[in-house]
Amino acid sequence: MINKIAGKTVWLCVCFLLFSSCGYRFAGVKRDSGERKQICISLFKNRTMENRAGFIVTNQLINEFSKHGFFLVSEEDAADGALVLSGVVESMSIATISEASRHLPLERRASLGVSLRLTEKGGAVIWGGKKISGSQSYRVASGKLETEENRRQALAVISKRMGESIFYMLPQVP
């Protein structure tokens, strides 16, 4: 009787250990050292006709890195060895995805393309040349102002998703 209870207890402990922690974690910037890493996120250049696209993407990145415990600094205040994330908003397009009739769109899709580069303050490239894109659909309203607001909200959603993706795409740094 005691052997059966002991055997079941050992079996339960083994199962618990196997399934409770497999050791998997996302690759990306090292997040588990207790210290706060410095990073400078420079304002992304905007090569599109969309006003403030670089500003919107940069703000979402700042939010994402702040949320994960990074200490954000300006390039002037950055210590040697601090990371600098820069990028370019290279493309933005709007396409109609559904129509009520030939010239009456119901829904459009906004797409945004960004290229990235992570360097040390001194200029040594750690990671670069990566391009990321995202898209989000939005409703076309009867009024132009409401449609523009829906487009801006779609760009904010794209930028938020990009910020999350970029954070997890970055290589692990010491």
Secondary structure, DSSP 8 states (H G I E B T S, - for coil): -HHHHHHHHHHHHHHHHHHH-------SS---SSS--EEEE---EE-SSSTTHHHHHHHHHHHHHHHTT-EE--TTT--TT-EEEEEEEEEEEEEEEEEEETTEEEEEEEEEEEEEEEEETTS-EEEEEEEEEEEEEEE--SSHHHHHHHHHHHHHHHHHHHHHHHHHHS----
